[in-house]
Amino acid sequence: MHRPPRHQRRTLMPTGFLFGCAYYPEHWNDEDRQHDPEWMAAAGVTVVRMGEFAWDQIEPRKGQFDFNLFDIAIQRLSKAGIKTILSTPTAAPPRWLTEGHEQWMRVDENGNRMEHGSQQHCCTNNRAFRGKSRAITSALAEHYSGNASVVGWQIDNEFGCHFSHCYCPSCLEGFREWLRKKHGTIKKLNEAWGCAFWAQTYDDFEQIPLPYFNNRPAYANPSHELDYCRFQSESLIEFQRQQVEILRTTNSRWWITHNGMFPSVNYWELTKDLDLLGVDIYPGFSAKKPEDAVNTSFQLEHCRAASGRFIVPEQQAGPGGQKNYLHSTPSPGQMRLWAYQSIAHGADGILHFHWRTCRFGAETYWHGILDHDNIRRRRYEEFSQEGREFKKFAGKFNAAPLDIQVGILTDAEQNWAHDTLPLGLPGPEEQAALAFTELSHRHLPCGLIQLADDFQGPKLLILPSLPLMTPPLALRLTEFVNNGGVLAITARTAIRNQDNQAVNITPPIYLNELCGLSVIENGKTENETMLFGCADTVMPAGQMYEVAEMNNHTECLATWFPSADGGPSAATEQPAFTFHRVGNGAVIWVGTYFTPANIKPIFDQILHQVEIQPLADCATAVEITRRFNGYKAYRFLLNHTRTNQIISGLPEGTDLITGYPVTESTFTLAPYEVAVIEETALPATPEAQ
């Protein structure tokens, strides 16, 4: 039976749509906690998450467990109809465990050993710490194995948030063993890394050091660096897997998640051991003006692309702040708007961070639903409004994937590969973000798609300067085009192989026939303003120009203009933008990078070659997405501005929030307001199986 692409995977949660908050009973006394279940139930809470930082409460001394605090909290919440997601507390080991075990601590690339007193200070590659992590997971799993109120688990907390690459002895030992398994022989490693350069040849795996990204004294081997990025991610996945296996063996009915997303982790691989992924959403970090809301959507898209099924274990409620920063306080309506933004991109659950603002610690001013004084105010009322609305209709979306007709390809390894040789040029992540922003502001049905996923569904794929290419990937891209898809690629795509080495093939390697050209020269544009275009369109180059040699079947859509100073240039009158028909589809090549100055005219040209209709016509700071199944389609309208916005070009339907019919194509949305239109007509897009 054909399995759908992960980005089209149905999002069925066994417990229904999740709504609630992160909850920390260890921070409060009985009097503070007295009304929590009652107030949560009144707000429509169905689930809470707890325990991710409570190892010292659960095991206050070595081998002595005390579950009483959480037993009582779970029981009281259960009586109010609220289920619990528990967490393995391995992100914050207690002092009795770390004392005397300095060798367990992480070490940064400058040789600084981490200290107790924060979180994520122990190295997940240390075998002794892994043993302790398995032990606490086993104790928790056994104790709660028969508790029907515990419905799921979160593994650890935010891998890679405060610390990514570790340089401790455990990592060195683990890295060498990982290299033995990957390469087999030291000869193959020397070849894969190109160790003949700078006399780096190794005689034994035990000779291999860690690759320091901050130069010791000159630049590290980029293939060495890429393998270390792969090792760090894979070993973290192994650390997670050990806990997952314990939980699944204990109770197969529990579902399991983890909360991300951070650049040092390959979430496509990490998610394989989970039932669904989580992403923590704090728009306060990036949404400084209405148009910036797309940054939050981009983060949500990374999670949806990696997992298909996902929840938001931490959705911003109030202003977040730690030692050196404090976010702006969300305006009335903004907290609810952000929650709907997550659902608009596929979330199956919203848990706000957090129930009550803590009165001590590093997050004293990371505000939750309730303030320090435990009084219910406007954030609680807004939270309750979400609860009422979600109870009415959020379950409708659980089997409705996002409509994606333009897919932007993304991959963690491609980003790591770029970072080993950035050359002062934009990376794939930056290029993907620019493309996603432009497409979202045009209100086109777009989203991210993992490079390892099936490309079924989109009409147009964007390959945004991904440096690594392999023959199998080239074949998959060719199949997409042959089957009628349009592929657009940008500068410095397919320039190295999987070992992060250049090869004796003219770029784009393994894609020359598909693209109908070869890139025979390139250069940076930092010392001059280069332009390209056709008769009626002029576009500025990005940070790089490429000169292409086309085959006889490739059409030139735009050429490079002469140098502004009239001096010689190898690019003058050479192809800068091409179109190549292949099978039932086509390939568009753009010989430069996307920039804010050129991305609109570039996409004007790209979208001229493929028919994709916008979801609506409105201001760029109004976000529109569409989720669909085989029976119904739902159009989300989100006004990220402080003024009324008029939206036109909408289908007939019913606004699920107000219950009012939408019979005219024009719709007015108030500041920070949301509408969810259930379309009357059946979806035109095929159902995701």
Secondary structure as the mmCIF struct_conf table of DSSP 4:
data_model
#
loop_
_struct_conf.conf_type_id
_struct_conf.id
_struct_conf.beg_label_comp_id
_struct_conf.beg_label_asym_id
_struct_conf.beg_label_seq_id
_struct_conf.end_label_comp_id
_struct_conf.end_label_asym_id
_struct_conf.end_label_seq_id
HELX_LH_PP_P HELX_LH_PP_P1 HIS A 2 PRO A 5
HELX_RH_3T_P HELX_RH_3T_P1 ARG A 6 GLN A 8
TURN_TY1_P TURN_TY1_P1 PRO A 14 THR A 15
BEND BEND1 PHE A 17 PHE A 17
STRN STRN1 LEU A 18 ALA A 22
HELX_RH_3T_P HELX_RH_3T_P2 PRO A 25 HIS A 27
BEND BEND2 TRP A 28 TRP A 28
HELX_RH_AL_P HELX_RH_AL_P1 ASP A 30 ARG A 33
TURN_TY1_P TURN_TY1_P2 GLN A 34 HIS A 35
HELX_RH_AL_P HELX_RH_AL_P2 ASP A 36 ALA A 42
TURN_TY1_P TURN_TY1_P3 ALA A 43 GLY A 44
STRN STRN2 VAL A 47 MET A 50
TURN_TY1_P TURN_TY1_P4 GLU A 52 PHE A 53
HELX_RH_AL_P HELX_RH_AL_P3 TRP A 55 ILE A 58
BEND BEND3 PRO A 60 PRO A 60
STRN STRN3 ARG A 61 ARG A 61
TURN_TY1_P TURN_TY1_P5 LYS A 62 GLY A 63
STRN STRN4 GLN A 64 GLN A 64
HELX_RH_AL_P HELX_RH_AL_P4 ASN A 68 LYS A 79
TURN_TY1_P TURN_TY1_P6 ALA A 80 GLY A 81
STRN STRN5 LYS A 83 SER A 87
TURN_TY1_P TURN_TY1_P7 THR A 90 ALA A 91
BEND BEND4 ALA A 92 ALA A 92
HELX_RH_AL_P HELX_RH_AL_P5 ARG A 95 THR A 98
TURN_TY1_P TURN_TY1_P8 GLU A 99 GLY A 100
HELX_RH_3T_P HELX_RH_3T_P3 GLU A 102 TRP A 104
STRN STRN6 MET A 105 MET A 105
STRN STRN7 VAL A 107 VAL A 107
TURN_TY1_P TURN_TY1_P9 GLU A 109 ASN A 110
BEND BEND5 GLY A 111 GLY A 111
HELX_LH_PP_P HELX_LH_PP_P2 ASN A 112 ASN A 112
STRN STRN8 ARG A 113 ARG A 113
HELX_LH_PP_P HELX_LH_PP_P3 MET A 114 MET A 114
BEND BEND6 HIS A 116 GLN A 120
STRN STRN9 CYS A 122 CYS A 122
TURN_TY1_P TURN_TY1_P10 THR A 124 ASN A 125
HELX_RH_AL_P HELX_RH_AL_P6 ARG A 127 TYR A 144
TURN_TY1_P TURN_TY1_P11 SER A 145 GLY A 146
TURN_TY1_P TURN_TY1_P12 ALA A 148 SER A 149
STRN STRN10 VAL A 150 GLN A 154
BEND BEND7 ASP A 156 ASN A 157
TURN_TY1_P TURN_TY1_P13 PHE A 159 GLY A 160
BEND BEND8 CYS A 161 HIS A 162
BEND BEND9 CYS A 168 CYS A 168
HELX_RH_AL_P HELX_RH_AL_P7 PRO A 169 HIS A 183
BEND BEND10 GLY A 184 THR A 185
HELX_RH_AL_P HELX_RH_AL_P8 ILE A 186 TRP A 193
TURN_TY1_P TURN_TY1_P14 GLY A 194 ALA A 196
HELX_RH_3T_P HELX_RH_3T_P4 PHE A 197 ALA A 199
BEND BEND11 ASP A 203 ASP A 204
HELX_RH_3T_P HELX_RH_3T_P5 PHE A 205 GLN A 207
TURN_TY1_P TURN_TY1_P15 PHE A 213 ASN A 214
BEND BEND12 ARG A 216 ALA A 218
HELX_LH_PP_P HELX_LH_PP_P4 TYR A 219 ASN A 221
HELX_RH_AL_P HELX_RH_AL_P9 PRO A 222 THR A 250
TURN_TY1_P TURN_TY1_P16 SER A 252 ARG A 253
STRN STRN11 TRP A 255 THR A 257
STRN STRN12 ASN A 259 GLY A 260
TURN_TY1_P TURN_TY1_P17 PRO A 263 SER A 264
BEND BEND13 VAL A 265 VAL A 265
HELX_RH_AL_P HELX_RH_AL_P10 TYR A 267 LEU A 270
HELX_RH_3T_P HELX_RH_3T_P6 THR A 271 ASP A 273
BEND BEND14 LEU A 274 LEU A 276
STRN STRN13 LEU A 277 VAL A 279
STRN STRN14 ILE A 281 ILE A 281
HELX_RH_3T_P HELX_RH_3T_P7 PRO A 283 PHE A 285
TURN_TY1_P TURN_TY1_P18 SER A 286 SER A 286
BEND BEND15 LYS A 288 LYS A 289
HELX_RH_3T_P HELX_RH_3T_P8 PRO A 290 ASP A 292
HELX_RH_AL_P HELX_RH_AL_P11 ALA A 293 SER A 307
BEND BEND16 GLY A 308 ARG A 309
STRN STRN15 PHE A 310 GLN A 316
BEND BEND17 GLY A 318 GLY A 318
STRN STRN16 GLY A 321 GLN A 322
TURN_TY1_P TURN_TY1_P19 LYS A 323 ASN A 324
STRN STRN17 TYR A 325 LEU A 326
HELX_LH_PP_P HELX_LH_PP_P5 HIS A 327 SER A 331
TURN_TY1_P TURN_TY1_P20 PRO A 332 GLY A 333
HELX_RH_AL_P HELX_RH_AL_P12 GLN A 334 ALA A 344
TURN_TY1_P TURN_TY1_P21 HIS A 345 GLY A 346
BEND BEND18 ASP A 348 ASP A 348
STRN STRN18 GLY A 349 PHE A 353
BEND BEND19 TRP A 355 TRP A 355
STRN STRN19 ARG A 356 ARG A 356
BEND BEND20 ARG A 359 GLY A 361
TURN_TY1_P TURN_TY1_P22 ALA A 362 TYR A 365
BEND BEND21 ILE A 369 ILE A 369
STRN STRN20 LEU A 370 LEU A 370
TURN_TY1_P TURN_TY1_P23 HIS A 372 ASP A 373
HELX_RH_AL_P HELX_RH_AL_P13 ARG A 378 PHE A 393
HELX_RH_3T_P HELX_RH_3T_P9 ALA A 394 PHE A 397
TURN_TY1_P TURN_TY1_P24 ASN A 398 ALA A 399
STRN STRN21 LEU A 402 LEU A 402
BEND BEND22 GLN A 405 GLN A 405
STRN STRN22 VAL A 406 THR A 410
HELX_RH_AL_P HELX_RH_AL_P14 ALA A 412 THR A 420
BEND BEND23 LEU A 421 LEU A 421
TURN_TY1_P TURN_TY1_P25 LEU A 423 GLY A 424
HELX_RH_AL_P HELX_RH_AL_P15 PRO A 428 HIS A 441
TURN_TY1_P TURN_TY1_P26 ARG A 442 HIS A 443
STRN STRN23 CYS A 446 GLN A 450
TURN_TY1_P TURN_TY1_P27 LEU A 451 ALA A 452
BEND BEND24 ASP A 453 ASP A 453
BEND BEND25 GLY A 457 GLY A 457
BEND BEND26 LYS A 459 LYS A 459
STRN STRN24 LEU A 460 LEU A 463
BEND BEND27 SER A 465 SER A 465
STRN STRN25 LEU A 468 LEU A 468
HELX_RH_AL_P HELX_RH_AL_P16 PRO A 471 ASN A 482
TURN_TY1_P TURN_TY1_P28 ASN A 483 GLY A 484
STRN STRN26 VAL A 486 ILE A 489
TURN_TY1_P TURN_TY1_P29 ALA A 491 ARG A 492
BEND BEND28 ALA A 494 ALA A 494
STRN STRN27 ARG A 496 ARG A 496
TURN_TY1_P TURN_TY1_P30 GLN A 498 ASP A 499
BEND BEND29 ASN A 500 ASN A 500
BEND BEND30 ASN A 504 ILE A 505
HELX_LH_PP_P HELX_LH_PP_P6 THR A 506 THR A 506
BEND BEND31 PRO A 507 PRO A 508
TURN_TY1_P TURN_TY1_P31 ILE A 509 LEU A 511
HELX_RH_AL_P HELX_RH_AL_P17 ASN A 512 CYS A 515
TURN_TY1_P TURN_TY1_P32 GLY A 516 GLY A 516
STRN STRN28 LEU A 517 LYS A 524
TURN_TY1_P TURN_TY1_P33 GLU A 526 ASN A 527
BEND BEND32 GLU A 528 GLU A 528
STRN STRN29 LEU A 531 CYS A 534
TURN_TY1_P TURN_TY1_P34 ALA A 535 ASP A 536
STRN STRN30 THR A 537 PRO A 540
BEND BEND33 GLN A 543 GLN A 543
STRN STRN31 MET A 544 MET A 550
TURN_TY1_P TURN_TY1_P35 ASN A 552 HIS A 553
STRN STRN32 THR A 554 TRP A 560
HELX_LH_PP_P HELX_LH_PP_P7 PHE A 561 SER A 563
TURN_TY1_P TURN_TY1_P36 ALA A 564 ASP A 565
BEND BEND34 GLY A 566 GLY A 566
TURN_TY1_P TURN_TY1_P37 ALA A 570 ALA A 571
STRN STRN33 THR A 572 THR A 572
TURN_TY1_P TURN_TY1_P38 GLU A 573 GLU A 573
BEND BEND35 GLN A 574 GLN A 574
STRN STRN34 PRO A 575 VAL A 582
TURN_TY1_P TURN_TY1_P39 GLY A 583 ASN A 584
STRN STRN35 GLY A 585 VAL A 590
BEND BEND36 GLY A 591 THR A 592
TURN_TY1_P TURN_TY1_P40 PRO A 596 ASN A 598
HELX_RH_AL_P HELX_RH_AL_P18 ILE A 599 LEU A 607
TURN_TY1_P TURN_TY1_P41 HIS A 608 GLN A 609
BEND BEND37 VAL A 610 VAL A 610
BEND BEND38 LEU A 615 LEU A 615
STRN STRN36 ASP A 617 ASP A 617
TURN_TY1_P TURN_TY1_P42 THR A 620 ALA A 621
STRN STRN37 VAL A 622 PHE A 628
BEND BEND39 GLY A 630 TYR A 631
STRN STRN38 ALA A 633 ASN A 639
BEND BEND40 THR A 641 THR A 643
STRN STRN39 GLN A 645 ILE A 647
STRN STRN40 SER A 648 SER A 648
BEND BEND41 GLY A 649 GLY A 649
HELX_LH_PP_P HELX_LH_PP_P8 LEU A 650 PRO A 651
BEND BEND42 GLU A 652 GLU A 652
STRN STRN41 GLY A 653 ASP A 655
TURN_TY1_P TURN_TY1_P43 LEU A 656 THR A 658
STRN STRN42 PRO A 661 VAL A 662
BEND BEND43 GLU A 664 SER A 665
STRN STRN43 PHE A 667 LEU A 669
TURN_TY1_P TURN_TY1_P44 PRO A 671 TYR A 672
STRN STRN44 VAL A 674 GLU A 679
BEND BEND44 THR A 680 ALA A 681
HELX_LH_PP_P HELX_LH_PP_P9 LEU A 682 PRO A 683
BEND BEND45 ALA A 684 THR A 685
HELX_LH_PP_P HELX_LH_PP_P10 PRO A 686 ALA A 688
#
